[in-house]
Amino acid sequence: MGDRFRQLTDVGIFKDTLVPSLALHGSFSVAAWAIGRYTDRVEAKDWLWPSAFVINAWWSAVGRRVLLDGAPLSRAVSAISRPEWLLLTGVTAWGARLFFRIASRSIARGEDNPRYSEAKKEDNFWMNALVKRFLPEALLSSIISLTFTAPFRHQGGVLTGYHPYMQALSVGLFSTGFALSTLADYQAEKHRQKSSTTLQTDGVWSIVRHPNYLGDALVHAAFPLLLYSSDMLAPLELLGPIANYAYLRYLSSDKELEESQKSRYAVDAPEKRAQLEEAQEKKNAFWPKPEEIQNKYTWIVLGFGALGLIAEQLLIDVLEY
């Protein structure tokens, strides 16, 4: 029993997975800081956030085996198992969607994200930003990436017991979160084009005030569930979704975002500020209230989750046939 516990809590994962991730994410963060300082746009780190995860996942799964170990590309790719393909596909889809959303809004805006405006007025902002903003996010993103890098790097003990139904559930959970985030972004953009003086409160935005944050958390919760159901989860990899949740709720938090919005709306859109304050009274920021089970958009999102689960199972049946 003691040996099994030591295997499951093997801290070697920090050496063989976290340290290389820190080197990768740290280098990217310094580069993003340099670009941000040159362009005077803090949001350079926001562009980096999703892309660094995707690069790290594929580097861990394929890149390092080809470039460092000398394995042929075909062999490195063929060595990837079905659960690992699901993991890589999920991370890539999540990262690509978020990167497109951040990049498209940044390009359309033509200037830095307004949420950073006040901070940039501080003395010696850019030198402090490297230590207080860019590098801490490198550390955090390295921890979050444990869930989809450690399976390709770490050889320690894992939780065992094949659970095919839980594997299907993980696909459904990912599809639900991905659909929620995608619908939230699409509806927000449509609303922005239609009206800049009212707050987006319909569609999936009627479930919670920040459905994109909730969708992101569900996506990251699906990864360890997939690993567990496939005999691939080392308990320390759970730090990934926990760190991501902490980031969404307390670091790049909904509260910080809404405080920034209130300050801007007080000057530019008083009606919008009043709508935000009303929404804060009626809707939860992150987790839906029990009565949202009656919200049709809750069922629409769950329906997309079920469709994702069915589509994945049909694809497997076709490939196996």
N, C-alpha and C positions, 0 to 999 in steps of 0.2 A: 504493500500500500504506500509506504514511504517513497520507494523508488519510483512508483507510478506518478506520485504527486510531483516529485522533483523533475521528472521528464516533462510533465505538462506545464510546469512553471519555469522551464529552462530559460534563463536570462541570456543565453547565447544568442537569442533572437535580436537582442540589442546590438550585438557585435556584427552578426552576419547580415542583418537587414537594416536596422535603424541607422547605424553609422554610415553605410554607403548612401542611404537616402538623404541623410543630413548633408553629406558632401554635395550631392546632386542638387537638392533643393536650395541649399545655401548658396551655391555658385549661381544658380538661376536668380535668386533673390538679389544678390549683389549686382548682377547685370541689369535686372529690372529697376533697381534703385538708381543706377547710373543713367539709364534711359529716362526714368521719371524725373530725375534732377535736371537733365539736359532739356527735356520738353516741358518741365514744370507741371507734370501730371502724375499725381500720386496713384492714380488708377492703373498705372503700369503694373503694379502688383496684383490688381484684379484680373488683368489679362493673363498673368502668369498662373494664377490659382488653379484653374481647371486644366490648363495645358501641361503643367508640371506633373500632375498625377498620371495623366495618360502616358507621357514620356517615360516616367519611372516604371509604370506597370509593364510596358512593352520592353524596356531595357532589361528589367529583371527577368522577364519570360523568354526573350529571344536575343536581344542585343548583346548582352554580356556573354552569352554562350557562343555567339558567332565571333565577336570581336576580341574577347578575352580568352575564351577557351579553345577557339579555333574550330568549332563545330560547323559543318556545312549548314547553310540556311535551311535547306530542306529537312535536315535531321532535327534541327532545333524546333522547327514548326511542327513536324510530325510527332514530336515528343509531347506536345501539349494535349492534355486529356480533355474530354468533353466538359467536365466541371470547370476546368481552367479556361477553356474557350468561352464558356458562359461568363466567367469572371472578367476576362479581358474585353469581351463584347460589351458587357454592362458598363465597365469603367470608361471605355471609349465612347459609348453612346452618351453617357452622362456628361463626360468632359467636353465632347463636341457640342452638345446642346448648350451648355453653360458658356462655353467660349464664344459661340456664335451670338448668344444673347448679350454678353458683356461687350464684345467687339462692335456689334452692330449699333448698340446704343451709344457707345463712345464715339464712333465715327459720325453718327448722325448729330450728336451733341456738339462736336467740334471743340470741346474744352473739357477740363477736368470735372470729375463728378462733384456736384455741389456739396455733398456731405463732407468733403475735405476742405472746403473753403475757409472755415473758421480756424482749423488746425494750422493751415499754411500761414496764418498771420503771426504765429508764434516766432519768437527770436530763434535764430539758428535752426529753423525747422528741418531742413534737409539732412543735416548731420545727425540730428536726433532721430529722424525718421528711420534711418538705417538700423539703429539699435532698438528703437521702440516699436517699429511697425514691420519693416521688411524682414529682418532676421527672425523675430519671434514667429512670424507666419511661416518661415522656412522650417522651424522646429515643429510647429503644430502640424503642418502639412506632411512632414516626415512621419509623425506618429499616426496621423489619419491613414496614410498610405500602407501601414502595416498589413491591413486586411487584404490588399491585392498585390503586395510585393513579397511578403514572407512566404506564401505558399510556393513561390518559385526559388526561394533562397534558403529558408530555414529547414533543417533536417531533424528537429526535435520531436518530442511526443505530441500526439494530437488526440482529440476526443474521437472515439470510434463508435461504430454502430450505424450501418448504412440505413438511411431514411429517405426512400424515394419520394414519399408524399411531402416531406419537408423540403425536398429539393424543388418539387413543383411549386410549393408554397413560396419559396424564395423568389422564383421567377414571377409569380403573381404579385408579390410585394414590390419587387423592383418595377414591374410594369405599372402598378398603381402609382408609385411615387414619381416615376418618369412622366406618366400621363398628367398627373397633377401639376408638376412643374411646367410642362410644356403648355398645357392649357392656360395656366396662370400667366405665362409670358405672352402667349398669343392674345389673350383677352385684354391684358394690360396695354399692349401695343395698339390694338384696335381702339380701345377707349382713349388712349392718348391722342390718336389721330382725329378722333371725333370731338373730344372736348378736353381742354386743358384747365378748365375751371371747376370741374367736379371730380370727386374721388371715385375710384373704381371699387364698387361694392357688390356687383352682381356676378353671375357666373360662379366659378370656383372661389372667387373672392367673397362670396356669401357664406362660405364654410368657415373660414378663419381669415384674419386680417393679413396673414402672410402665408398663403398656400404654397408659394415657391420654396419657402424655408421648410415647411412640413414635407413637401415632396422630396426635397434633398435628403432629409433625415431618413425617410422611408427607403430611399435608394441605398443609402449607406448601411441601413439595418439589414437589407437583403443580402449583402455580401457575406457576413459571418454565418448567416443562416444557410446559405448555399455551401459554404465550406464545411459546416458542421454536418450537414446532410450527406456530404460526400467524403467523410472521414479525413478532412483536411484542416480542421480548425485547431490551432494552438490557442489556449485560453488567453494568452497575452495579446493576441490579435484583436480581441474585443476592445482594446484601447482605441482602435481606429474609429469605430462609430461613436464611442463615448466622447472622444476628442472632437469629432465633427459636430456632435450635438452641443457640446460646450461652446464651440466656435459660433454656431448659429444662434444660440440663446444668450450668451453672455459676453462674447468678444465682438464679433461682427453682428451685434444683437439687434433684434427687432425694436427694442427700447431705444437704442442709440439712433436707429434709422428714423423712428417716429419723432424723436426729439428734434432731429435735424429738419424733418419735414415741417413740424410745427413752427420752428423759427422762420423758415422760408415762407410758409403759407401765411404767417401773420403779416408779412409785408406785401407779398405778391398775390395771394389768393385767400382772403379771409373766409370765404364761403367753404373752401376746401378744408381749412383748419377746423371749422365747426363740424363738418362732416366726419373728419378724422376723430374728433373728440366724441362724437355720437357713436361711431363704430367701435371705439374703445370701450364704451359702456355696454354695447350689445353683443359684440363678438370677441371670442378669445383670440389672442395673437397667434398662437401656435397649434395647440391641441384643440380639436373641435369640442364643443359642448355636446352633451348627450342628445339634445334635441336636434342636432344636425343630422341624425339618422333619418329624419323626415325630409331633409333637403334633397331635391332631385339631383343636384350636382354631386352629392356624395355618392349616389348610386351610379351616376355616369362614370365617375372616376373608378369606382370599384368594378364597373363593367369593363373598362379598359384593362384593368388588372387581370380579370378573368380571360379576356381575349388574348392577352400576352401569354398567359399560362397555356391556353389551348393551342395557340400558334406554335409555341416552342415544342409541345408534345407532338403535334402533327408533323413538324419538321423532322424531329427525331425518328418518327415512324417511317417517314419517306426515306431518310438517309439509311436507316437500318434495312429497309426493304430492298 
